[in-house]
Amino acid sequence: MTDAYICDGIRTPIGRFGGGLAVVRTDDLAALPLQALMARNPGVDWAALDDVVYGCANQAGEDNRNVARMAVLLSGLPQEVGGTTINRLCGSSLDAIAIAARAIKTGEAELLIAGGVESMSRAPFVLNKADAAFARNMKLEDTTIGWRFVNPKMTGLYGTDSMPETAENVADEHHISRAAQDAYALRSQQRTAVAQSLGYLQQEIVPVTLTLPKGVTVISADEHPRADTTLEKLAKLKPVVRADGTVTAGNASGVNDGAAALLLASEAAVRKYRLTPLARVVTAATAGLAPRVMGFGPAPAIEKLFARTGLGIGDIDVLELNEAFAAQVLAVTRRLGLPDDAAQVNPNGGAIALGHPLGASGARMAIAAVGQLQRQQARRALCSMCIGVGQGIALLLESVRS
């Protein structure tokens, strides 16, 4: 099989809930990284693009009816280029990269774009159809995040804990204290602030220009980071699940908007279009676990990947671990034998500081991992995420320069 190379990656800034990107339709947001990749790679014959694979967790509003295909058409890519949208909830765009890489490795494709999009600000309310004539018991559901249209059997079998409740469950089972969570959250904010000051994050971002009634606005930086956060401020935040709980808005990821995409190519396509391979996609693994402790999902996924490759955590130079909650990150890193402040884990901060636009986060992490491999001149990066309803996903990347 041929190798699958990541040759470029770009993302929008990550917007706060109701922030600057909230005025952008989800399908328009999805098109922006595609347009940026085309502009950055003028030597590519875009009519030869085999497919666009996009992750999206919601798909209930403007992201419905295959947002990947909509983004292709809105971006200016040739109409002959297809698009498919996949949904592994938070792990959607990391899965999209794995799917695109497999197509290249098996020889079914040579050039693909993989990524994802989420506008949590624009997630709609939805109303189920009546279950009987003249029914008066219709229920409005918020599609932003979490369970909706719950199957009673699921409640009985596994429970339907909310995302913060699952984090509390993980904290309880793995003895993750509030102090440890807040300390981790502060490090995420601090590392992001340093990365911003050094221009690392700016290298990943395509600015978004908005024409509004009051004039033209350009959004060029992530909106979610809180550089002025302190341990004292974090300690004052109230728990969101229960009075004696440990999960707060300060040690959890945000509700955000954003899109990200990467260009993947075979060896032949790299030569044909004179692309610069940055990293190869080695392999990916997924695993399931009880939904009530979904945040621990990266641990079994990473362990499955290590069993397949013969690698261990000591072989990983960069670990991008999605920060859905500080509690679940610490449970996973401790399982891997890493200290809470491990330098290789999210060296430029993570979703607690940057935000978590669900379907785009995996692609953002992969872009960050590739960039960090280059800066460190390191060999291997691992991206991993927990996934709602009890899953984990892990993706192994390897620098082509080491």
Secondary structure, DSSP 8 states (H G I E B T S, - for coil): ----EEEEEEE---EETTSGGGGS-HHHHHHHHHHHHHHH-TTS-GGG--EEEEE-S--SSTTTTTHHHHHHHHHT--TTS-EEEE--GGGHHHHHHHHHHHHHHTTS-SEEEEEEEEESTT--EEE---SSTT-----EEE-SSS--S--HHHHHHT----HHHHHHHHHHHHT--HHHHHHHHHHHHHHHHHHHHTTTTGGGB--EEEEETTEEEEE-S-S---TT--HHHHHHS--SS-TT----GGGB---EEEEEEEEEE-HHHHHHHT----EEEEEEEEEE--GGGGGGTHHHHHHHHHHHHT--GGG-SEEEE--SBHHHHHHHHHHTT--TT-TTBSTT--HHHH---HHHHHHHHHHHHHHHHHHHT-SEEEEEEEETTTEEEEEEEEES--
